[in-house]
Amino acid sequence: MSYAGCRLDPASVTVTYGGMVKTVKPKAKPAKKAAASARPRPVRFLLKWVIRGTVLVVSLASFLTVVFAVFNPPTTPYMFAESRRLGGVSQEWVPLEQIAPVMARSVVAAEDANFCLHWGLDVKAIEAALDAGGNRGASTISQQVIKNVFLWQGRSWVRKTTEALWTPLSEIIWSKRRILEIYLNVVEFDTGVFGIQAASQHYCGVDAADLTAVQAARLASVLPNPKERDAGNLTSRLRKRSAAILDGAATIAADGRAACFED
């Protein structure tokens, strides 16, 4: 079809001007995207929120860890729950300088003899626990601090995984002295008795700074199961454990495994 020097067809336009013929193809209009394609795909949508959630959790964990590097935890989830259940708990914060050095060595000897040698997770202890069928504990003091201060009690893979991921972060931000100081102030020694100062007064009638080596070993012997053990009434099994802790505390002082938390 031609019209005034133009021939029109649906696909192109031919223009005749001054004896020259030029074919111009109209620009194709962009196809409209289907409404369904404009919506985020389920997998991509889920991945995006998983990433955002992970970043949020890591940021919150980092923030809280930095805060407690400077400030003492006012309470813990477990301490708060026990306070509500019992109508109150006994706990008094004391700095590590006001705790008898032998008490610090005793809890390390009892719970984590390689405390100064690992980065939060004791791989050899974990392997030994797995070889034993998971019936023995492998949690380091660093892991116990994360559980006690930030997480919940009880056995679950969610909690254990969170604890295992958070612990190396705390080792980066906190010194070993700070980790041990927090541990000694929040760990439970008896029902409703939290921290070494309250435990020292409850069992021995003295401040934490005045504990003897024997008293420290007896207190450490109830860990990590103070609800079923009594430092004021040791069974024959706990007496043997207490004696082993007494020897262990002296050993780590002699071989340098207490250097990371002692002046």
C-alpha positions as CSV (number, residue, x, y, z in Angstrom):
1,M,0.0,0.0,0.0
2,S,1.4,3.4,-0.9
3,Y,0.2,6.8,0.3
4,A,1.8,10.2,-0.5
5,G,5.2,8.7,-1.1
6,C,4.8,6.1,1.6
7,R,4.1,2.4,1.4
8,L,2.7,1.1,4.6
9,D,2.7,-2.5,5.9
10,P,2.4,-3.9,9.4
11,A,6.1,-4.8,9.7
12,S,7.8,-1.7,8.2
13,V,7.3,1.8,6.7
14,T,8.9,2.6,3.4
15,V,9.4,6.3,2.8
16,T,10.3,7.8,-0.7
17,Y,12.0,11.1,-0.6
18,G,13.9,12.8,-3.4
19,G,14.2,9.6,-5.3
20,M,15.6,7.8,-2.3
21,V,13.8,4.9,-0.7
22,K,14.3,4.2,2.9
23,T,12.6,1.5,5.0
24,V,12.1,2.2,8.6
25,K,11.1,-0.5,11.0
26,P,9.1,0.7,14.0
27,K,10.6,0.0,17.4
28,A,9.2,-3.0,19.0
29,K,7.3,-2.2,22.2
30,P,8.7,-4.1,25.2
31,A,6.6,-7.1,26.1
32,K,4.7,-6.7,29.3
33,K,6.0,-9.0,32.0
34,A,3.5,-11.4,33.3
35,A,2.2,-10.6,36.7
36,A,3.4,-13.8,38.1
37,S,7.0,-13.1,37.0
38,A,6.9,-9.7,38.9
39,R,6.5,-11.6,42.1
40,P,9.7,-12.9,43.9
41,R,10.3,-16.6,43.4
42,P,9.7,-18.6,46.6
43,V,13.3,-19.9,46.9
44,R,14.8,-16.4,46.2
45,F,12.3,-14.8,48.7
46,L,13.2,-17.4,51.3
47,L,16.9,-17.1,50.8
48,K,16.7,-13.3,51.1
49,W,15.0,-13.5,54.4
50,V,17.3,-16.2,55.7
51,I,20.3,-14.0,54.9
52,R,18.6,-11.0,56.5
53,G,17.8,-13.1,59.6
54,T,21.3,-14.4,59.8
55,V,22.8,-10.9,59.6
56,L,20.4,-9.7,62.3
57,V,21.3,-12.6,64.6
58,V,25.0,-12.2,64.1
59,S,24.8,-8.4,64.6
60,L,22.8,-8.8,67.8
61,A,25.2,-11.5,69.1
62,S,28.2,-9.3,68.4
63,F,26.5,-6.3,70.0
64,L,25.7,-8.2,73.2
65,T,29.1,-9.7,73.4
66,V,30.8,-6.3,73.1
67,V,28.5,-4.8,75.7
68,F,29.3,-7.6,78.2
69,A,32.9,-7.2,77.6
70,V,32.6,-3.9,79.5
71,F,29.4,-4.2,81.6
72,N,28.4,-7.1,83.9
73,P,25.3,-9.1,82.9
74,P,22.5,-8.0,85.3
75,T,21.0,-11.5,85.2
76,T,20.8,-14.5,82.9
77,P,17.8,-16.3,81.4
78,Y,18.2,-19.2,83.7
79,M,18.8,-17.1,86.8
80,F,15.7,-15.0,85.9
81,A,13.6,-18.1,85.5
82,E,14.9,-19.6,88.8
83,S,14.2,-16.3,90.6
84,R,10.6,-16.3,89.5
85,R,10.2,-20.0,90.4
86,L,11.9,-19.7,93.8
87,G,10.8,-16.2,94.7
88,G,14.4,-14.9,94.5
89,V,18.0,-16.1,94.2
90,S,21.3,-15.3,95.9
91,Q,24.0,-13.7,93.8
92,E,26.6,-11.0,94.3
93,W,29.0,-10.0,91.5
94,V,32.7,-9.8,92.5
95,P,35.6,-9.0,90.1
96,L,38.2,-11.7,89.5
97,E,40.7,-9.8,91.6
98,Q,38.4,-10.4,94.6
99,I,38.2,-14.2,94.0
100,A,40.9,-16.4,95.5
101,P,43.2,-17.5,92.6
102,V,42.9,-21.1,93.8
103,M,39.2,-21.0,93.2
104,A,39.7,-19.9,89.6
105,R,42.2,-22.7,89.1
106,S,39.9,-25.2,90.8
107,V,37.0,-24.6,88.4
108,V,39.3,-24.8,85.4
109,A,40.8,-28.1,86.7
110,A,37.2,-29.4,87.3
111,E,35.6,-28.2,84.1
112,D,38.1,-27.3,81.4
113,A,41.8,-28.1,82.2
114,N,42.8,-26.9,78.7
115,F,41.0,-23.6,79.1
116,C,44.1,-21.6,78.2
117,L,45.0,-23.8,75.2
118,H,41.8,-23.8,73.1
119,W,39.8,-21.1,71.2
120,G,36.5,-21.9,72.9
121,L,35.9,-25.4,71.6
122,D,38.0,-28.3,72.8
123,V,38.1,-30.5,69.7
124,K,39.8,-33.4,71.5
125,A,37.2,-33.4,74.2
126,I,34.4,-33.4,71.6
127,E,36.0,-36.3,69.8
128,A,36.3,-38.2,73.1
129,A,32.7,-37.5,73.9
130,L,31.6,-38.8,70.5
131,D,33.6,-41.9,70.9
132,A,31.9,-42.5,74.2
133,G,28.5,-42.3,72.6
134,G,27.7,-38.7,73.7
135,N,27.3,-39.8,77.3
136,R,30.0,-37.5,78.6
137,G,30.1,-33.8,78.4
138,A,32.6,-31.8,76.2
139,S,31.5,-28.3,76.9
140,T,34.3,-25.9,77.7
141,I,34.0,-23.0,80.2
142,S,33.6,-20.7,77.3
143,Q,30.7,-22.6,76.0
144,Q,29.1,-22.8,79.4
145,V,29.3,-19.0,79.7
146,I,27.5,-18.5,76.4
147,K,24.8,-21.0,77.4
148,N,24.4,-19.5,80.9
149,V,24.5,-15.8,79.9
150,F,22.6,-15.8,76.5
151,L,20.8,-19.0,75.9
152,W,18.5,-21.5,77.5
153,Q,19.1,-24.7,79.5
154,G,18.3,-28.2,78.2
155,R,19.7,-30.3,75.4
156,S,18.8,-29.5,71.8
157,W,20.7,-29.3,68.6
158,V,19.5,-25.7,68.0
159,R,21.0,-24.5,71.3
160,K,24.2,-26.6,70.9
161,T,24.7,-25.2,67.4
162,T,24.1,-21.6,68.4
163,E,26.4,-22.1,71.4
164,A,29.1,-23.6,69.2
165,L,28.9,-20.7,66.7
166,W,28.7,-18.0,69.4
167,T,31.6,-19.3,71.5
168,P,34.5,-18.4,69.1
169,L,33.0,-14.9,68.7
170,S,33.2,-14.5,72.5
171,E,36.8,-15.7,72.5
172,I,37.7,-13.0,69.9
173,I,36.0,-10.2,71.9
174,W,36.5,-11.3,75.5
175,S,39.8,-12.1,77.2
176,K,40.2,-15.4,79.0
177,R,40.2,-13.5,82.3
178,R,36.8,-11.9,81.4
179,I,35.3,-15.3,80.4
180,L,36.4,-16.9,83.7
181,E,35.2,-13.9,85.7
182,I,31.7,-14.1,84.1
183,Y,31.6,-17.8,84.6
184,L,32.4,-17.6,88.3
185,N,29.7,-15.0,88.8
186,V,26.8,-16.6,87.0
187,V,27.4,-20.4,87.5
188,E,25.0,-22.1,89.9
189,F,26.4,-23.8,93.0
190,D,23.2,-24.8,94.7
191,T,19.5,-24.3,94.1
192,G,19.0,-20.5,94.0
193,V,22.7,-19.8,94.8
194,F,24.6,-18.3,91.8
195,G,28.1,-17.0,91.7
196,I,31.1,-17.8,93.8
197,Q,30.6,-15.0,96.3
198,A,27.1,-16.2,97.2
199,A,28.4,-19.9,97.2
200,S,31.4,-19.0,99.5
201,Q,29.1,-17.4,102.0
202,H,26.5,-20.1,101.8
203,Y,28.8,-23.0,102.2
204,C,31.9,-21.7,103.9
205,G,30.8,-18.5,105.7
206,V,33.6,-16.5,104.0
207,D,34.1,-14.2,101.1
208,A,35.3,-15.6,97.7
209,A,38.7,-13.9,98.3
210,D,39.3,-15.9,101.5
211,L,38.6,-19.4,100.2
212,T,41.2,-22.0,100.9
213,A,42.4,-24.6,98.4
214,V,40.3,-27.3,100.1
215,Q,37.2,-25.2,100.2
216,A,37.7,-24.2,96.5
217,A,38.0,-27.8,95.5
218,R,34.9,-28.8,97.4
219,L,32.9,-26.0,95.7
220,A,34.2,-26.9,92.3
221,S,33.3,-30.6,92.8
222,V,29.6,-29.9,92.5
223,L,29.9,-28.5,89.0
224,P,28.3,-28.9,86.5
225,N,25.4,-30.5,88.4
226,P,24.8,-28.6,91.6
227,K,21.2,-29.6,92.0
228,E,22.2,-33.2,92.6
229,R,25.5,-32.5,94.5
230,D,26.0,-30.8,97.8
231,A,29.3,-29.1,98.6
232,G,28.4,-29.1,102.3
233,N,27.8,-32.9,102.4
234,L,30.1,-34.6,100.0
235,T,29.6,-38.2,99.1
236,S,32.6,-40.6,98.9
237,R,32.6,-40.1,95.1
238,L,32.6,-36.4,95.4
239,R,35.4,-36.5,98.0
240,K,37.5,-38.3,95.4
241,R,36.5,-35.8,92.8
242,S,37.4,-32.9,95.2
243,A,40.8,-34.5,95.9
244,A,41.4,-34.8,92.2
245,I,40.5,-31.2,91.6
246,L,42.8,-30.1,94.4
247,D,45.7,-31.9,92.7
248,G,44.6,-30.6,89.3
249,A,44.5,-27.0,90.4
250,A,48.1,-27.4,91.7
251,T,49.1,-29.0,88.4
252,I,47.8,-26.3,86.1
253,A,49.5,-23.7,88.3
254,A,52.8,-25.5,87.9
255,D,52.7,-26.4,84.2
256,G,51.5,-22.9,82.9
257,R,47.9,-23.8,82.0
258,A,46.7,-21.1,84.4
259,A,48.8,-18.3,82.8
260,C,46.0,-16.9,80.6
261,F,43.9,-15.9,83.6
262,E,46.4,-15.2,86.3
263,D,48.5,-12.0,86.6
